[in-house]
Amino acid sequence: MKSKLHVLLFIFCLGTFQHADAQLFKRLKKKAKEKVEKAENDIINKIDKKVDKTIDDAVEGKKDSETKNTKIKNTKDFGDIIIKHSKKFGSVEITEVSQINVSKTNSGYTMRGNWWSHEADIYDGFILTIKTDKNLKHDTEEAKNRGKQVFKIPQEATLKLGYDPQLPYNKKTENGFKRAVTDDYQNYEISKGEVAIDVLSDETIQISFSGKVTLREVIRKANTDDYSETFFEASVTGGIDSKTPKFINEETIVKNTNENSSKTTTKTSVPNYKTSNIASGSYHFTHETVTKITVSEQNRTYKMSYLINPNATYIGMKADMSEYSEGEMNGESIIVMDKGNTHIFVESAGMKMRMSGGMMGQKMENPTDKMANFDYTKLTKTGKTKTILGAECHEYTMSDSNAKMQLWVAPNINLPNWFIQNNEVIKGHIMEYSMQSNEGNMKSEIIEIKDHISKTINPKDYKKMF
């Protein structure tokens, strides 16, 4: 029989479900492709049989590119971007940019958008994060007079870009066919440089940047499909000019209220939410805890959220699909665990899809159910304290011959814990925990807490995928 902490380690590692999500994304893409192909075949089969075969062949040959071009052309264009390269690619101008999302968090800003330089199912856009406590929006006269604000990369900001410098999306060919993406496709982060927010308002967003990058080059062998990749250093400068950005406030309820080294804390309570308008069979969440998970063996960190309803027994785990699929897919996936059943809800590119854990060949149990009857007599409060997100936290430890667990609990944050909901065991919210065992080490840290969300998932709104 597994030890208590051994089982705990297994439960905590549910948070690092990158591999499962990666497999899910691959199957989603495959399934979506199959559905598109089936829909196209159905349309073709309904074409009047009396139409000349030559016309049928022409329609069949061009359908893929025409269908995709029509879909993209109908997307509203909000601006453009120009990128100048010091080597090989020269100046690249992308003339179709999606609406840019500007998210404000406790630690700064995240800005992201997509554009169309190619037609392949790989990342095409940018993600900019800025660490600052300043208001970057030019919404006052003082802010307008302050002008642009510059941030150093990587000390104060990070900027990731993905695009094809050859712009195959804009190139036409005589026979109606063209490549979805070329060998010159680039996906990189600026390693050292700076980014400036020139204008940020409800009407306009203008971003300029410059810095050092590592670019990719593909070398193909003559008369074969074999190729190799090499990388070279270069510098880039560029600017993004777009209109009507979408502002999203993701500032959290926990703020650092310490001033002049005096310790102050704020009591956070669970609001009484009305759920009378929630459809039967739906999942409703009122709280979100955003966590950063570090897995030592992978030398990587992952970001995900736990969705909680204090009045329900189900829990949710939410992930940004672009982060877990290396930028290949955009959208959101939520895994809901309810009474031993697992349901996966995906929203991407305007589509809503769902499937059960059994369909993916996996069964995930609600950790709260497994934790309810554990023996916590070895859980020890050490007396150590530290501050996390402005809240004073107390250390608890528990260990046996196989593993060691460390918890940091904030007694003044009255929110439910997603895996331990026994108030007799721990009073307060678990802000950080870590595990060390023979099976591996991991650490989970809450970096944001949101109590103002109202997230409802109605399974009837999602189409079954499998």
Buried (B, 14 or more C-beta within 10 A) or exposed (E): EEEBBBBBBBBBBBBBBBEBBBBBBEBBBEBBEEEEEEEBEEEEEEEEEEEEEEEBEEBEEBBBBEBBBEEEEEEEBBBBBBBBBBEEBEEBEBBBBBBBBBBBBBBBBBBBBBBBBBBBBBBBBBBBBBEBEEBBBBEEEEBEEEEBBEBEBBEBBBBBBBBBBBBBBBEEEEEEEBBBBBBBBBBBBBEEBBBBBBBBBEEBBBBBBBBBBEBBBEEEEEEEEEEEEEEEEBBBBBBBBBBBBBBEEBBBBBEEEEEEEEEEBEEBEBEEBEEEEBEEEEBBBBBBBBBBBBBEEEEEEBBBBBBBBBEBEBBBBBBBBBBBBEBBBBBBBBBBBBEEBBBBBBBBEEBBBBBBBEBBEBEBBBBBEBBEEBEBEEBEEEEEEEBBBBBBBBBBBBBEEBBBBBBBBBBBBBBBBBBBBBEEBBEBBBBBBBBBBEBBBBBBBBBBBBBEEEBEBBBEEBEEBE
